[in-house]
Amino acid sequence: MNSSIERPPLPRDVEDVVRRIGRHRAMLVELVRVQLQTLLELKDLVARSGAAVPPEPPLPDIDAEIHLASRIRGLISAEARVPNRSTPKVLLVDDDPTTRNLVSHFLRKEDFIVIKASDGNDGLARAKKDRPDLLIVDTTVAGMDGFELVSLLKREPETRGLPVLMLSSLNDEEAIVKSLDAGADYVIKPFSPRILVAMIKRILRDVRDHAVDHRPL
């Protein structure tokens, strides 16, 4: 009998390889997430430093790198299915604690699930991690403004369909047009909480037929 003949693979061998693939995928997703976060921090630092940027090492094309990292993350991330829930999940991104508390108070009274973020970078991370049904973001939020946050979310497959409601005290035509061009609805501060809640429900009704899990509102 030839002892050199290879044995057929056992089920546990296949399971081990599948587990390794899953671990490697998770590692790649985390590496790209850290890279994207670092690029966003670099972009913010460059914007705040003005001309005081050292010539060495040379800066990369930050916007192009952010776009590339976002595309890679979308390709290697497993498509996550949002679990069924009876009430929508809303992500609120605003650096004003009074606005955050006021809006979340009225939404929770309507049994909404509310996640809060105080700056654009945290809002970007939470939008990808928590998979909300709606994003409410202030146009001038710290870290990155609301328009930049929405632009980054629209570039990624898992968040590009996220409906957005922009909040701003900038009552001018340019800001309104910019919000609409970004595919977002728009509310001027100060606003009526009841009207805001009604608008949120209307937005979610408009998109619910395209959502992964349908829910009555």
C-alpha positions as CSV (number, residue, x, y, z in Angstrom):
1,M,0.0,0.0,0.0
2,N,1.4,3.4,-1.0
3,S,1.5,5.6,2.1
4,S,2.2,8.6,0.0
5,I,-1.3,8.8,-1.3
6,E,-3.0,11.9,0.0
7,R,-6.1,11.3,2.1
8,P,-9.3,13.1,1.0
9,P,-10.0,16.3,2.9
10,L,-12.1,15.9,6.0
11,P,-15.1,18.2,6.8
12,R,-13.1,19.8,9.6
13,D,-10.3,20.7,7.1
14,V,-12.8,22.6,5.0
15,E,-14.3,24.3,8.1
16,D,-10.8,25.4,9.2
17,V,-10.1,27.0,5.9
18,V,-13.5,28.8,5.8
19,R,-12.9,30.1,9.3
20,R,-9.5,31.4,8.3
21,I,-11.0,33.2,5.3
22,G,-13.6,34.8,7.6
23,R,-10.9,36.0,10.0
24,H,-8.8,37.4,7.1
25,R,-11.8,39.2,5.7
26,A,-12.5,40.7,9.1
27,M,-8.9,41.8,9.5
28,L,-8.9,43.4,6.0
29,V,-12.1,45.3,6.8
30,E,-10.6,46.6,10.1
31,L,-7.4,47.6,8.3
32,V,-9.3,49.5,5.7
33,R,-11.5,51.1,8.3
34,V,-8.4,52.4,10.2
35,Q,-6.9,53.6,7.0
36,L,-10.1,55.5,6.1
37,Q,-10.3,57.1,9.6
38,T,-6.6,58.1,9.4
39,L,-7.1,59.7,6.0
40,L,-10.1,61.7,7.3
41,E,-7.9,62.8,10.2
42,L,-5.2,63.8,7.8
43,K,-7.6,65.8,5.7
44,D,-8.9,67.6,8.7
45,L,-5.4,68.4,9.9
46,V,-4.3,69.7,6.5
47,A,-7.4,71.9,6.3
48,R,-6.8,73.4,9.7
49,S,-3.0,73.9,9.2
50,G,-3.3,75.9,6.0
51,A,0.1,76.4,4.4
52,A,2.0,75.1,7.5
53,V,2.4,71.6,6.0
54,P,5.9,70.0,6.0
55,P,7.2,69.2,2.5
56,E,8.5,65.8,3.6
57,P,7.1,63.2,3.4
58,P,5.0,64.4,0.4
59,L,1.2,64.4,1.0
60,P,-0.8,61.8,-0.9
61,D,-3.9,62.8,-2.9
62,I,-6.1,62.6,0.1
63,D,-9.5,62.7,-1.6
64,A,-8.4,60.0,-4.1
65,E,-7.1,57.8,-1.2
66,I,-10.4,58.2,0.7
67,H,-12.3,57.2,-2.4
68,L,-10.1,54.2,-3.0
69,A,-10.3,53.1,0.7
70,S,-14.1,53.4,0.6
71,R,-14.3,51.3,-2.6
72,I,-12.0,48.6,-1.2
73,R,-14.0,48.5,2.1
74,G,-17.2,48.0,0.1
75,L,-15.7,45.2,-2.0
76,I,-14.4,43.2,1.0
77,S,-17.2,43.8,3.4
78,A,-19.8,41.0,3.6
79,E,-23.3,42.3,2.7
80,A,-24.9,42.7,6.1
81,R,-28.7,42.2,6.4
82,V,-30.4,44.6,8.8
83,P,-32.4,42.7,11.4
84,N,-36.1,43.2,11.5
85,R,-37.3,45.8,14.0
86,S,-40.7,47.3,14.7
87,T,-39.4,50.9,14.8
88,P,-36.8,52.8,12.7
89,K,-33.3,53.5,13.8
90,V,-32.2,57.2,13.4
91,L,-28.6,58.4,13.5
92,L,-28.4,62.1,14.8
93,V,-25.1,63.9,14.1
94,D,-24.9,67.3,15.7
95,D,-22.2,69.0,17.8
96,D,-24.8,71.0,19.7
97,P,-25.9,69.0,22.8
98,T,-29.1,71.0,23.2
99,T,-30.2,70.1,19.7
100,R,-29.1,66.4,20.2
101,N,-31.1,66.1,23.4
102,L,-34.2,67.9,22.0
103,V,-34.4,65.9,18.8
104,S,-33.7,62.5,20.5
105,H,-36.3,63.3,23.2
106,F,-39.1,63.8,20.7
107,L,-38.0,60.8,18.5
108,R,-37.9,58.5,21.5
109,K,-41.3,59.6,22.5
110,E,-42.4,58.2,19.1
111,D,-40.5,54.9,19.9
112,F,-37.7,55.6,17.5
113,I,-34.3,54.1,18.1
114,V,-31.9,57.0,18.3
115,I,-28.1,56.9,18.0
116,K,-26.2,60.1,18.6
117,A,-22.8,61.4,17.4
118,S,-21.2,64.7,18.2
119,D,-18.9,65.1,15.2
120,G,-18.7,64.1,11.5
121,N,-16.0,61.4,12.0
122,D,-18.0,59.6,14.7
123,G,-21.1,60.0,12.5
124,L,-19.4,58.3,9.6
125,A,-18.2,55.4,11.7
126,R,-21.6,54.9,13.3
127,A,-23.5,55.1,10.0
128,K,-21.4,52.2,8.7
129,K,-21.5,50.2,12.0
130,D,-25.1,50.6,13.1
131,R,-26.8,50.7,9.7
132,P,-29.5,53.3,10.6
133,D,-32.7,53.9,8.6
134,L,-32.2,57.6,8.5
135,L,-29.4,60.1,9.0
136,I,-30.1,63.5,10.6
137,V,-27.0,65.7,10.3
138,D,-26.2,69.4,11.0
139,T,-24.6,71.1,7.9
140,T,-21.8,72.6,10.1
141,V,-21.1,69.7,12.4
142,A,-17.5,69.5,13.8
143,G,-14.8,67.2,12.3
144,M,-16.2,67.3,8.8
145,D,-19.3,69.2,7.7
146,G,-22.6,67.6,7.0
147,F,-22.1,67.8,3.2
148,E,-18.8,66.1,3.3
149,L,-20.2,63.3,5.5
150,V,-23.1,62.7,3.2
151,S,-20.8,62.7,0.2
152,L,-18.6,60.0,1.7
153,L,-21.7,57.9,2.7
154,K,-23.0,58.2,-0.9
155,R,-19.8,56.7,-2.3
156,E,-20.1,53.4,-0.4
157,P,-22.5,50.6,-1.5
158,E,-23.7,49.8,2.0
159,T,-24.7,53.4,2.9
160,R,-25.4,55.1,-0.5
161,G,-29.1,54.5,-0.1
162,L,-29.3,56.0,3.4
163,P,-32.0,58.9,3.4
164,V,-30.7,62.1,4.9
165,L,-32.3,65.1,6.6
166,M,-30.0,68.1,6.9
167,L,-30.3,70.6,9.8
168,S,-28.9,74.1,9.6
169,S,-29.4,77.7,10.8
170,L,-28.1,78.9,7.5
171,N,-31.3,80.2,5.9
172,D,-29.9,80.8,2.5
173,E,-30.6,79.6,-1.0
174,E,-27.1,78.2,-1.6
175,A,-27.2,75.8,1.4
176,I,-30.7,74.6,0.5
177,V,-29.6,73.9,-3.1
178,K,-26.5,72.2,-1.9
179,S,-28.5,69.9,0.4
180,L,-31.0,69.0,-2.4
181,D,-28.1,68.4,-4.8
182,A,-26.7,65.9,-2.3
183,G,-30.0,64.1,-2.3
184,A,-31.0,65.3,1.2
185,D,-34.1,66.9,2.6
186,Y,-33.6,70.2,4.5
187,V,-34.9,71.8,7.8
188,I,-34.1,75.3,9.0
189,K,-33.2,75.9,12.7
190,P,-35.1,76.7,14.9
191,F,-37.7,74.1,13.9
192,S,-40.9,72.6,15.5
193,P,-40.1,69.1,16.9
194,R,-43.5,67.9,15.9
195,I,-43.0,69.0,12.3
196,L,-39.5,67.4,12.3
197,V,-40.9,64.1,13.5
198,A,-43.7,64.3,10.8
199,M,-41.1,65.0,8.1
200,I,-38.9,62.0,9.3
201,K,-41.9,59.7,9.1
202,R,-42.8,61.0,5.6
203,I,-39.2,60.4,4.4
204,L,-39.2,56.8,5.8
205,R,-42.6,56.1,4.2
206,D,-41.2,57.3,0.9
207,V,-38.2,54.9,1.0
208,R,-39.7,51.9,2.9
209,D,-40.6,50.0,-0.3
210,H,-36.9,49.9,-1.1
211,A,-35.7,49.0,2.4
212,V,-34.4,45.6,3.3
213,D,-37.1,45.2,6.0
214,H,-40.5,46.8,5.6
215,R,-42.2,48.3,8.6
216,P,-45.4,50.3,9.1
217,L,-45.1,54.0,10.1
